[in-house]
Amino acid sequence: KRDCHGDIPFDCFNTPDKGAGRNDLASAMAVDTDPNQKLPDAKPVLVEVRAHKCILTARAEYFKAHFRKSSSTDSIVAFREPINGAISVDPEFSEKNVRFMFEFIYTNRIQSIADVSTEELLSLLHLADQWVLRDLKRLVEHELIRGHMDVNTVARMYCVTDDYHADRLARACIDYIMDNIR
């Protein structure tokens, strides 16, 4: 579904802050030890976020590759754009983080970044790493170092640095630990 302005919907992601309550989500994800018993079917919550394809491709390598037109019909090099224009987002990313990502893509900043929790910033760092948004990743790393690093969070931050390729954050965590060792 595209409109005349080239907008495409971003949907198909399950988000715990929309629709399903915490208990519903926990019961849908519960693993039963009895292999003969069926798990309840979890219905994903779909959220539509509209964005301009031209802006996405101009600002992010991931989207440039995603929307690239392949020269042959059977090439597996380029992503295939879904017929409806929707892009699936990993269910671990909340709608709020996806909207922060779009705010950054459109404005090159996140206005309320000082009010974002450490866990949300770590999730945003993961999103930026996964979708190859280097400038967003740099911004999130800077905010984590500047305003969120303390004795209660430094270990958690350091644990994700290898997975999210956050070398600057890793160095800052090590420096913080070494400065505060007793």
C-alpha positions as CSV (number, residue, x, y, z in Angstrom):
1,K,0.0,0.0,0.0
2,R,1.7,3.2,-1.2
3,D,0.4,6.6,-1.3
4,C,1.1,9.1,-4.0
5,H,4.0,10.6,-2.1
6,G,6.1,7.4,-2.0
7,D,5.4,6.7,1.6
8,I,5.8,3.1,2.7
9,P,4.4,1.5,5.9
10,F,6.7,0.0,8.4
11,D,4.8,-2.6,10.2
12,C,4.7,-6.3,11.2
13,F,6.4,-6.0,14.5
14,N,5.2,-7.2,17.8
15,T,5.7,-4.7,20.5
16,P,5.1,-5.1,24.2
17,D,4.1,-1.5,24.7
18,K,1.2,-1.7,22.2
19,G,-1.7,-4.0,22.5
20,A,-0.6,-7.0,24.5
21,G,-0.2,-6.6,28.2
22,R,2.8,-8.0,30.1
23,N,0.8,-11.0,31.3
24,D,-0.6,-11.7,27.8
25,L,2.9,-11.6,26.4
26,A,4.4,-13.8,29.1
27,S,1.6,-16.4,28.7
28,A,2.0,-16.4,24.9
29,M,5.8,-16.9,25.2
30,A,5.6,-19.5,28.0
31,V,7.3,-22.8,27.2
32,D,5.5,-25.9,28.4
33,T,7.5,-28.9,29.4
34,D,4.9,-31.3,27.9
35,P,5.8,-31.7,24.2
36,N,2.3,-33.0,23.3
37,Q,0.6,-29.8,24.5
38,K,0.3,-27.0,22.0
39,L,1.4,-23.5,22.9
40,P,-1.2,-20.7,22.5
41,D,-1.0,-18.9,19.2
42,A,0.5,-15.4,19.8
43,K,-1.0,-12.9,17.5
44,P,1.5,-10.2,16.5
45,V,0.6,-6.6,17.1
46,L,1.1,-4.7,13.9
47,V,2.0,-1.0,14.0
48,E,2.3,1.1,10.9
49,V,4.9,3.8,10.7
50,R,5.1,5.7,7.4
51,A,8.3,7.0,6.0
52,H,9.6,8.3,2.6
53,K,11.6,5.8,0.7
54,C,13.8,8.5,-0.8
55,I,14.8,9.8,2.7
56,L,15.4,6.3,4.0
57,T,17.7,5.3,1.1
58,A,19.6,8.6,1.3
59,R,20.3,8.3,5.0
60,A,20.8,4.6,5.6
61,E,22.8,1.9,3.8
62,Y,20.4,-0.8,5.0
63,F,17.5,0.8,3.2
64,K,19.6,1.6,0.1
65,A,20.4,-2.1,-0.2
66,H,16.8,-3.0,0.7
67,F,15.2,-0.9,-2.1
68,R,18.0,-1.5,-4.6
69,K,16.6,-2.8,-7.9
70,S,18.3,-6.0,-9.0
71,S,19.5,-6.2,-12.6
72,S,18.2,-9.8,-13.0
73,T,15.1,-11.3,-11.7
74,D,16.8,-14.3,-10.0
75,S,19.6,-12.3,-8.3
76,I,20.0,-12.9,-4.6
77,V,22.4,-10.0,-4.1
78,A,19.8,-7.3,-3.6
79,F,16.9,-7.4,-1.1
80,R,13.5,-7.9,-2.5
81,E,11.1,-5.1,-1.8
82,P,7.9,-6.6,-0.5
83,I,4.9,-6.1,-2.8
84,N,3.0,-4.1,-0.2
85,G,6.1,-2.0,0.7
86,A,6.1,-3.1,4.3
87,I,9.4,-3.9,6.1
88,S,9.3,-6.3,9.0
89,V,11.1,-5.1,12.1
90,D,12.4,-7.5,14.7
91,P,9.9,-7.9,17.5
92,E,12.4,-7.1,20.2
93,F,12.4,-3.5,19.1
94,S,9.6,-1.4,20.6
95,E,7.6,1.0,18.6
96,K,9.2,3.8,20.6
97,N,12.7,2.8,19.5
98,V,11.6,2.5,15.9
99,R,10.1,6.0,16.1
100,F,13.4,7.3,17.7
101,M,15.2,5.8,14.7
102,F,13.0,7.6,12.3
103,E,13.3,10.9,14.2
104,F,17.0,10.6,13.8
105,I,16.9,9.6,10.1
106,Y,14.7,12.7,9.4
107,T,16.3,15.3,11.7
108,N,19.8,13.9,12.5
109,R,19.0,14.1,16.3
110,I,16.6,12.8,18.9
111,Q,15.1,15.7,20.8
112,S,14.3,13.8,24.0
113,I,17.4,11.6,24.2
114,A,18.3,12.8,27.7
115,D,15.0,11.4,29.0
116,V,15.5,7.9,27.4
117,S,16.3,5.1,29.8
118,T,19.5,3.1,29.6
119,E,17.7,-0.1,28.5
120,E,16.0,1.8,25.7
121,L,19.3,3.3,24.6
122,L,20.9,-0.1,24.6
123,S,18.0,-1.4,22.4
124,L,18.4,1.7,20.1
125,L,22.1,0.9,19.9
126,H,21.2,-2.6,18.8
127,L,18.8,-1.3,16.2
128,A,21.4,1.2,14.9
129,D,24.0,-1.6,14.6
130,Q,21.6,-4.0,13.0
131,W,20.4,-1.5,10.4
132,V,23.9,0.0,9.9
133,L,23.0,3.5,11.1
134,R,26.5,4.7,12.1
135,D,25.6,8.2,13.0
136,L,22.7,7.1,15.2
137,K,25.0,4.5,16.8
138,R,27.6,7.2,17.5
139,L,24.9,9.5,19.1
140,V,23.6,6.7,21.3
141,E,27.1,5.7,22.4
142,H,27.8,9.3,23.3
143,E,24.6,9.6,25.3
144,L,25.3,6.3,27.2
145,I,28.8,7.4,28.1
146,R,27.8,11.0,29.0
147,G,24.7,10.5,30.9
148,H,24.1,6.8,31.8
149,M,27.3,5.3,32.8
150,D,27.6,4.5,36.5
151,V,28.5,1.6,38.8
152,N,25.1,0.0,38.3
153,T,25.0,0.1,34.5
154,V,28.6,-0.1,33.3
155,A,28.7,-4.0,33.4
156,R,25.5,-4.2,31.4
157,M,26.8,-1.7,28.9
158,Y,30.1,-3.5,28.5
159,C,28.3,-6.9,28.0
160,V,26.6,-5.6,24.8
161,T,29.5,-3.7,23.3
162,D,30.9,-6.8,21.5
163,D,27.5,-7.9,20.1
164,Y,26.7,-4.4,18.9
165,H,30.2,-3.5,17.6
166,A,30.4,-0.5,19.9
167,D,34.1,-0.1,20.3
168,R,34.0,3.5,21.7
169,L,31.5,2.4,24.4
170,A,33.6,-0.6,25.2
171,R,36.7,1.6,25.8
172,A,34.7,4.0,27.9
173,C,33.4,1.2,30.0
174,I,36.9,-0.2,30.6
175,D,38.2,3.3,31.5
176,Y,35.3,3.8,33.9
177,I,35.9,0.4,35.6
178,M,39.6,1.1,35.9
179,D,39.0,4.6,37.3
180,N,36.5,3.2,39.9
181,I,38.2,0.0,40.9
182,R,38.7,-0.3,44.7
